[in-house]
Amino acid sequence: MSLLLNTLNIIKVMANFFLRSPYALLALLCSFAFLTATADGGRIHIIPEPVSVTEKPGAFVLRQGTTVVVEGDSLATTGTWFTGQLRELTGMPIQQGRGGKQAIILDIVHQDKSGIHPNGYSLSVTPSGVRIAATDPAGIFYGLQTLLQMIPAGQAPAIPCADITDYPRFAWRGLMLDVSRHFFTKAEVEKYIDAMVRYKFNVLHLHLSDDQGWRIEIKSLPQLTQHGAWRVQRTGHWGEFLPSLSDEPATYGGFYTQADMREIIRYAQQRYVTILPEIDIPAHSLALISSYPNLSCTQRPYPVNAGAHAPVREDNALCIGNDSVYMVLDKIFTELAALFPSEYIHIGGDEAYKGFWATCPKCQRRMAAEHLGNVEELQSYFVKRIEKMLTDKGKKLIGWDEILEGGLAPSATVMSWRGMAGGVTAARMGHAVVMTPWDYCYLDLYQGENTVEPPTYGMCRLKDSYTYDPVPDSVDEKMILGGQGNLWSEEVPNYRQVEYMTWPRGLALAEVYWSPKSARNWDSFTGRMESEFHRMDAADIKYARSAYNVILTPKRGPDGELLVSMSTEVNGLDIYYTFDNTNPDPHYPKYDGTPVKFPFGAVQLNVITYRDGHPIGQQVNIKQDELAKRVDQGRHEY
């Protein structure tokens, strides 16, 4: 009965202004579509899942004359951004106003009276209006992301009535974009920011330097961008490229001027995102060394690496015993500290090959002078010296978990990537930690059956990202700032591939870092994810559907025969297969949960997933020999 009354009330409202508004027909049609969704249940599909959602009968229908009311000067930029989003979504000339009926009110309130958490919000939708309240502008912005997701995708604008209370679990909710291995333009970085804020991410970590390119202008060291930002052009499989040939022009790359970066920073600040800069030292420094060869132990004239496999003899680590290194780094960090508002600067610190330090006369003299027992302590000396350099410039040091080796700098923050053990160690020592373990958070890894994915290494499925928790047992949650997903770009040569690798695993991590742990529900998430796919389709965002593909798990039977089990990440899918080299569909054998074996003479398994009689996953065609090799290599699921 409530649904019927709700339907009649909305139709009555629509009819009252039908003849007066050019948008009324659109809204009337949209109300019918909205009510159909209501009849099916589940009108609200938000990622990340809010702390509390109470759905109510009815809907607020956006129409001509709807206004956005901004309470307070601190929300002026946010109000302008939001009205632009509404106009883009609806095609209606929605403007900011002073109030009245059919208003969306954005209101900053006093925390001591509201009970609203910092960066949290309350959102109330009634048939006559919307109110978002928060104690700070960021909370209002996050409430707006929720409201925008409540507008049904592909339908006209009827927002379901509800009361929502929400706030983040972690303060650090980040994504990392590697712009060194492949350069992404200022416009592409801003586009990435637009995508990530939809899901309440608030840190964009930019990997600005590596062996393959230096990406930020340092005015006092012009050679870094004149030379270090460019390498020879190569296309194909990363790591198998030919190295630079003699006199071959270096034409591939790019960099951000400081003016460019200020615009990116301002763009991010308007969306409550902090830009975290990373200069990877002492290793991963070949672009820096290529620009200034005196900074390595060997002092050889290396070219900027083009994506070829780097042999050990290529010295990509700075010479820690060389005072010139610290002079150059002081210039770099002086300019970065002035440019970036972030309280942190990331110094990398990972994967340093220490063989050259062990034989370098300057490094050996440094070890003797500082009474250092080994090269691990030498790296610790370097990190501690850089920490003091950053502290003097008003910044905090953060680095990958290798900075633990040889002793951790006094106030350093650790970003734990080699699993979670480094983060556990640092947290127990009283250091703040950002959790980003590679097997859950590395967005450059395979996200499904590798024979139908672009080439990379390792595996991080959507469910892996969704089901991990950043707080290990026996660690005080207060020491865990949060976490982030990391997209290294060796095998990500263009922005469309950036999107494909980030989404939907980025959706899973958004929920891990924002929502209460108790709210985690895989089936709920995948259903909400599919609603989000419709929005991504409308926005022409490329995303992966790998979670719908079959998972093949081979093993040996009691007589040594090859047996293959099949499963899927998303529940409720049907699996059809064949061994006769034809393409399976619902007329072929349906997998019943029992491991199958190859018939005599068969050499290939073809398999596909369906839902409701329609194909939903990619077809996987895989040779028996490949499955047998996985068993022999211990890779029972890939």
Buried (B, 14 or more C-beta within 10 A) or exposed (E): EEEEEBBEBBBEBBEEBEEEBEBBEBBBEBBBBBBEBBEEEEBBBBBBBBBEBEBBEBBBBBBBBBBBBBBBEEBEBBBBBBBEBBEEBBEBEBEBBEEEEBBBBBBBBEBEEBEBBEBBBBBBBBBEBBBBBBBBBBBBBBBBBBBBBBBBBEBBBBBBBBBBBBBBBBEBBBBBBBBBBBBBEBEBBBBBBBBBBBBBBBBBBBBBBBBBBBBBBBEEBEBBBEBBBBBBEBEEEBEEBEBBEEEBEBEBBBBBEBEBBEBBBEBBEBBBBBBBBBBBBBBBBBBBBBBBEEBBBBBEEBBBBBBBEBEEEBBBBBBBBBEEBBEBBBBBBBBBBEBBEBEBBBBBBBEBBBBBBEEBEBBBEBBEEEEBEBBBBBBBBBBBBBBEBBBEBEBBBBBBBBBBBBBBBEBBBBBBBBBBEBBBBBBEEEBBBBBBBBBBBBBBBBBBBBBBBEEBEEBBBBBBBBBBBBBBEEBEEEBBBBBBBBBBBBBBBEBEBBBBBBBBBBBBBBBBBBBBEEBBBBEBBBEBBBBBBBBBEEEEBBBBBBBBBBBBBBBEEEEEEBBBBBBBBBEEBBBBBBBEEEEBEEEBEEBEEEBBBBEEEEEBBBBBBBBEEEBBBBBBBBEBEBBBEBBEEEBEBB
